Amino acid sequence: MTAGGPTRAFGLSLPDYPWEALAPYIQTASTHPGGVVNLSIGTPVDPTPELIRTALARAADAPGYPTTHGTAALREAISAWFDRRRGVPGLDPADIMPTVGSKELVAWLPTLLGLGPGDVVVRPTVAYPTYDVGALLAGATPVAADSLAALPAEVRRRVRLVWVNSPGNPTGSVLPVEGLKDMVDEARSLGAVTASDECYAELGWGDWDSARGGRAVPSVLDPRVSGGSNDLLLAVYSLSKQSNLAGYRAAFVAGDGKIVASLINSRKHAGMIVPFPVQEAMRAALGDDAHVQQQKDLYRSRRARLLPALESFGFTVSGSEAGLYLWASDGTDTWEALTRFAERGIVVGPGTFYGEAGHGFVRVALTGTDERIDAAVERLRGAV
């Protein structure tokens, strides 16, 4: 006991931030004479399009407070984007809200929904770790499952929020309309909210490459999935990937009008607001499809070079139907695989960061410059 009273620990009891574990592998890779190729974290490296930077600059004189709900012009642009790009017609702009990137919404949604001890948050078996962090912040229990029907009855009764991630990070798997509808129907039967993290939706490959004759990745708000009602449904989208706006923290959520209204009210109290210049940049980005296609073509080219190089290095690529990553395994332990890459000056993401089912896998990002991707390809092929 101190003079001022008993001591106590402050801070939340959350898992250590996992990416710190990569430090020794980055150090090893950095000794390569050609420099490190870091394909671990999928941060965009290409320039932010000029039309978006121009919109941001034009809105820079913003002395007043922005609105939590977002400007009417932005919400109308998002509604038009859902109609044009995602097959979701007639979305009410009132049921849309910009967010400070999508990660903060993922982390805080269980809390803002009023979840707490005893409540269950379901996420995919291989998934972005922030879904679990969001549950823990609220005091709820995270559970990994790809089907609610497989859960024990006592767990099913406590499910309040179900996260869907399609296209998935890190696996690149895509839920077709039928699979997405099944998840929605299961969740609704329990009275649970389905929140769909769709930030890679514009980056489908092969059968999901709508720019090359494939199908478009479906949204949870697609009438074929929702049945024409957005009750208990939320779609989350980020412009970080499609428009190179990770540094802007530009994203939005849309869906069930009652839930969105409650989120807006809570966020007003908490001061969780997207700055007005960023809102204007988002509006410009969502109104222009050309830059999205150009960026996708860059990633398509990098993927086409990197995938066969990984295979020649002894890795099998699984899933990876969409998104910015190749989900790969060489049959060894994840950390052994990381060492193989690091010795060639390449850093990749450990599959173990994404849950127990990720053991034995690595996640290889497409977010390197053309020069760095080519360097990685040369090193992987040269190792054979």
C-alpha positions in Angstrom: 0.0 0.0 0.0 1.3 3.5 -0.9 0.7 6.7 1.1 -2.1 7.5 -1.2 -3.9 4.2 -0.8 -3.8 0.7 -2.3 -2.1 0.3 -5.7 -4.0 -0.9 -8.7 -3.2 -1.7 -12.3 -4.6 0.4 -15.0 -5.2 -0.5 -18.6 -7.2 -3.1 -20.5 -6.3 -6.8 -20.5 -5.9 -7.4 -24.2 -3.6 -9.7 -26.0 -0.2 -8.2 -27.0 -0.3 -6.6 -30.4 0.8 -9.6 -32.6 2.8 -7.8 -35.3 5.5 -7.1 -32.7 6.5 -10.8 -33.0 7.8 -10.1 -36.6 10.7 -8.0 -35.4 13.4 -10.7 -35.6 12.2 -11.8 -39.0 12.3 -8.2 -40.3 15.8 -7.9 -38.9 17.0 -11.1 -40.7 15.3 -10.0 -43.9 16.9 -6.5 -43.7 20.4 -8.0 -44.0 19.7 -9.2 -47.6 22.0 -7.2 -50.0 19.0 -6.2 -52.1 17.0 -4.9 -49.2 13.9 -6.1 -47.5 10.7 -6.9 -49.3 7.9 -6.5 -46.7 4.8 -8.3 -47.8 3.4 -8.9 -44.3 1.0 -6.0 -43.6 -1.3 -5.1 -46.5 -0.7 -1.3 -46.5 -1.2 0.4 -49.9 2.0 1.7 -51.5 0.7 3.3 -54.7 -0.2 7.0 -54.9 -3.6 8.3 -53.8 -5.4 9.4 -57.0 -5.1 13.0 -57.9 -8.9 13.6 -58.0 -9.2 12.5 -54.4 -6.3 14.7 -53.2 -7.8 17.6 -55.0 -11.2 17.1 -53.3 -9.4 16.9 -49.9 -7.5 20.2 -50.6 -10.6 22.0 -51.8 -12.3 21.1 -48.5 -9.4 22.0 -46.3 -10.9 25.3 -45.1 -13.2 23.6 -42.6 -13.4 25.7 -39.4 -16.6 24.2 -38.1 -17.4 20.8 -36.6 -18.2 18.0 -39.1 -21.3 15.9 -38.7 -21.2 12.4 -37.2 -23.9 11.2 -39.6 -21.9 12.6 -42.6 -23.0 15.1 -45.1 -26.1 14.4 -47.1 -23.9 14.6 -50.3 -21.6 11.9 -49.0 -24.4 9.6 -47.9 -26.1 10.0 -51.3 -22.8 9.1 -53.0 -22.5 6.0 -50.9 -26.1 5.0 -51.7 -25.4 5.5 -55.4 -22.2 3.4 -55.1 -24.1 0.6 -53.4 -26.5 0.6 -56.3 -23.9 0.8 -59.1 -21.2 -1.4 -57.7 -22.7 -3.7 -55.1 -26.2 -4.6 -56.5 -28.0 -2.9 -53.6 -30.6 -0.5 -55.0 -32.6 2.1 -53.1 -30.5 2.2 -49.9 -31.8 5.1 -47.8 -29.0 7.7 -47.2 -30.3 8.0 -43.7 -29.2 4.5 -43.0 -25.5 5.2 -43.8 -22.7 6.6 -41.6 -19.0 7.3 -42.3 -16.5 5.9 -39.9 -12.9 6.6 -39.0 -11.6 3.7 -41.0 -13.2 0.3 -40.7 -11.0 -1.1 -38.0 -12.3 1.3 -35.3 -15.9 0.2 -36.1 -14.9 -3.5 -36.0 -13.3 -2.9 -32.6 -16.1 -0.8 -31.1 -19.2 -2.3 -32.6 -19.9 -4.8 -29.8 -19.6 -2.0 -27.2 -21.8 0.4 -29.2 -24.4 -2.4 -29.6 -24.5 -2.7 -25.9 -23.0 -6.2 -25.7 -21.4 -7.3 -22.5 -20.6 -10.3 -20.2 -22.5 -13.4 -21.2 -23.0 -12.3 -24.8 -21.3 -14.1 -27.7 -19.6 -12.6 -30.8 -19.1 -15.1 -33.6 -16.3 -14.6 -36.1 -14.9 -16.9 -38.9 -12.5 -19.6 -37.8 -9.6 -17.9 -39.7 -10.1 -14.2 -39.3 -8.7 -10.7 -38.7 -7.9 -10.6 -34.9 -9.8 -7.3 -34.3 -13.1 -9.2 -34.3 -11.9 -10.9 -31.1 -10.5 -7.7 -29.7 -13.9 -5.9 -30.2 -15.7 -8.7 -28.2 -13.1 -8.5 -25.4 -13.4 -4.7 -25.2 -17.1 -5.1 -24.6 -16.6 -7.9 -22.1 -18.3 -10.3 -24.4 -17.1 -13.8 -25.5 -15.5 -14.3 -29.0 -16.2 -17.6 -30.6 -14.7 -18.9 -33.8 -17.2 -20.7 -36.1 -18.1 -20.7 -39.8 -21.6 -22.0 -39.2 -23.9 -21.1 -36.3 -25.6 -24.5 -36.6 -22.4 -26.2 -35.5 -22.4 -24.3 -32.1 -23.6 -26.0 -28.9 -27.1 -24.9 -28.0 -26.0 -23.1 -24.9 -23.7 -21.0 -27.0 -26.2 -20.3 -29.7 -28.6 -18.9 -27.2 -26.1 -16.2 -26.3 -25.1 -15.1 -29.8 -25.7 -11.4 -30.3 -23.4 -10.5 -33.2 -22.1 -12.5 -36.1 -19.1 -11.2 -38.1 -19.0 -12.2 -41.8 -15.8 -11.4 -43.8 -16.2 -11.9 -47.5 -13.8 -11.7 -49.3 -12.0 -13.0 -46.3 -8.8 -11.7 -44.7 -6.4 -13.6 -44.8 -7.8 -16.5 -46.8 -9.4 -14.6 -49.7 -12.4 -16.9 -49.6 -15.7 -15.6 -51.0 -19.2 -16.4 -49.7 -21.6 -16.7 -52.7 -25.1 -15.4 -52.4 -26.4 -18.8 -51.1 -23.8 -19.1 -48.4 -24.2 -15.5 -47.3 -27.9 -15.9 -47.1 -27.6 -19.0 -45.0 -25.5 -17.0 -42.4 -28.0 -14.2 -42.4 -30.9 -16.6 -41.9 -29.1 -18.4 -39.1 -28.3 -15.2 -37.3 -31.7 -13.8 -37.7 -33.3 -16.9 -36.2 -31.3 -16.2 -33.1 -32.1 -12.5 -33.1 -28.5 -11.6 -33.7 -27.0 -8.9 -35.8 -25.0 -9.9 -38.9 -22.1 -7.4 -39.6 -20.4 -8.0 -42.9 -16.9 -6.7 -43.4 -16.7 -6.2 -47.1 -13.6 -4.0 -47.6 -12.0 -6.3 -50.3 -15.2 -6.6 -52.4 -13.8 -4.8 -55.4 -10.8 -7.1 -55.6 -12.2 -10.4 -56.9 -10.1 -12.7 -59.1 -11.0 -15.5 -61.4 -14.7 -16.4 -61.1 -15.1 -13.3 -58.9 -13.4 -10.9 -61.3 -16.4 -8.9 -62.6 -14.0 -6.9 -64.8 -13.1 -10.1 -66.6 -16.5 -11.7 -67.0 -16.8 -13.2 -63.5 -19.5 -12.5 -60.9 -19.4 -9.6 -58.6 -18.8 -10.4 -54.9 -22.2 -10.1 -53.2 -23.0 -7.8 -50.3 -24.9 -8.7 -47.2 -27.4 -5.9 -48.3 -28.0 -7.5 -51.7 -31.7 -8.3 -51.9 -30.9 -11.9 -52.8 -29.2 -12.2 -49.5 -31.3 -9.9 -47.3 -34.7 -10.9 -48.7 -35.4 -7.2 -49.3 -35.1 -6.2 -45.6 -32.0 -4.8 -43.9 -33.2 -5.7 -40.4 -30.3 -6.9 -38.2 -27.9 -6.3 -41.1 -24.8 -4.0 -41.3 -22.4 -3.8 -44.2 -18.9 -2.3 -43.5 -16.7 -0.9 -46.3 -13.3 0.8 -46.4 -11.8 2.9 -49.2 -8.3 2.0 -48.0 -7.8 -0.8 -50.6 -9.7 0.3 -53.6 -8.6 4.0 -53.5 -5.3 3.9 -51.6 -6.9 5.9 -48.7 -5.5 4.0 -45.7 -3.9 7.2 -44.5 -7.2 9.1 -44.7 -9.1 6.6 -42.4 -12.1 6.6 -44.8 -14.9 4.0 -44.4 -18.6 3.7 -43.8 -21.3 1.4 -42.4 -24.8 1.0 -43.7 -27.9 -1.2 -43.2 -30.5 -1.5 -40.4 -31.9 2.0 -39.9 -32.6 1.6 -36.2 -29.1 0.3 -35.5 -27.4 3.0 -37.6 -29.4 5.7 -35.8 -28.3 4.3 -32.4 -24.7 4.2 -33.6 -24.9 7.8 -34.7 -26.3 8.9 -31.3 -23.6 7.0 -29.4 -20.8 8.3 -31.6 -22.1 11.9 -31.2 -21.6 11.5 -27.5 -18.1 10.0 -28.0 -16.9 12.4 -30.6 -16.2 9.7 -33.2 -16.4 11.9 -36.3 -14.9 11.7 -39.8 -13.3 15.1 -40.6 -15.1 17.1 -43.3 -12.2 17.2 -45.8 -12.0 13.4 -45.6 -15.7 13.2 -46.2 -15.3 15.2 -49.3 -12.4 13.0 -50.5 -14.6 10.0 -49.9 -17.4 11.5 -52.0 -15.0 12.1 -54.9 -13.5 8.6 -54.7 -16.9 6.9 -54.6 -18.0 8.8 -57.7 -15.1 7.6 -59.9 -14.8 4.0 -61.0 -11.8 4.5 -63.3 -9.2 4.8 -60.6 -10.6 1.7 -58.9 -10.1 -0.3 -62.0 -6.6 1.0 -62.6 -5.6 0.0 -59.1 -7.2 -3.4 -59.4 -5.2 -3.9 -62.7 -2.0 -3.2 -60.8 -2.8 -5.8 -58.2 -3.9 -8.3 -60.8 -0.5 -7.9 -62.5 1.4 -8.3 -59.2 -0.7 -11.3 -58.3 0.0 -13.0 -61.6 3.7 -12.7 -61.1 3.9 -13.6 -57.4 1.6 -16.6 -57.3 3.6 -18.9 -59.6 6.8 -17.8 -57.9 5.4 -18.9 -54.6 4.4 -22.2 -56.1 8.0 -22.7 -57.5 9.2 -22.0 -54.0 7.3 -25.0 -52.8 4.1 -23.4 -51.5 0.5 -24.3 -52.3 -1.9 -21.3 -52.5 -5.3 -22.0 -51.0 -8.5 -19.8 -51.3 -7.2 -16.4 -52.4 -10.2 -15.9 -54.7 -10.3 -12.2 -53.8 -8.5 -9.6 -51.8 -4.9 -8.4 -51.5 -3.3 -11.6 -50.2 -2.1 -15.1 -51.1 -2.8 -17.7 -48.4 -0.1 -20.3 -48.7 1.5 -23.3 -47.0 4.5 -25.4 -47.6 3.5 -28.1 -45.2 5.8 -26.9 -42.4 5.3 -24.9 -39.2 4.3 -21.3 -39.8 7.4 -19.9 -38.1 9.7 -22.2 -40.1 8.1 -20.9 -43.3 8.7 -17.3 -42.1 12.3 -18.1 -41.6 12.6 -19.5 -45.2 11.2 -16.2 -46.5 13.3 -14.0 -44.2 16.5 -15.7 -45.3 15.7 -14.5 -48.8 15.0 -10.9 -47.6 11.2 -11.3 -47.7 8.8 -10.7 -44.8 5.3 -12.3 -44.8 2.5 -12.6 -42.3 2.1 -15.5 -40.0 -1.1 -17.5 -40.4 -1.1 -18.1 -36.6 -2.2 -14.4 -36.1 -5.6 -15.3 -37.6 -6.6 -18.1 -35.2 -5.8 -21.7 -34.5 -6.9 -22.8 -38.0 -4.2 -20.5 -39.4 -1.4 -22.7 -38.2 0.9 -23.9 -41.0 0.0 -21.0 -43.3 1.5 -17.6 -44.2 -0.2 -14.6 -45.7 1.6 -12.9 -48.6 0.4 -9.4 -49.5 0.3 -8.0 -53.0 0.9 -4.5 -51.6 4.5 -4.0 -52.8 5.7 -1.7 -55.5 6.3 -3.4 -58.9 10.0 -3.2 -58.2 9.7 -4.9 -54.8 7.3 -7.6 -56.2 9.8 -8.3 -59.0 12.6 -8.6 -56.4 10.6 -11.1 -54.4 9.8 -13.1 -57.5 13.5 -13.2 -58.5 14.5 -14.4 -55.0 11.8 -17.0 -54.8 12.6 -18.4 -58.2 16.3 -18.2 -57.6 16.0 -20.3 -54.5 14.8 -23.4 -56.4 
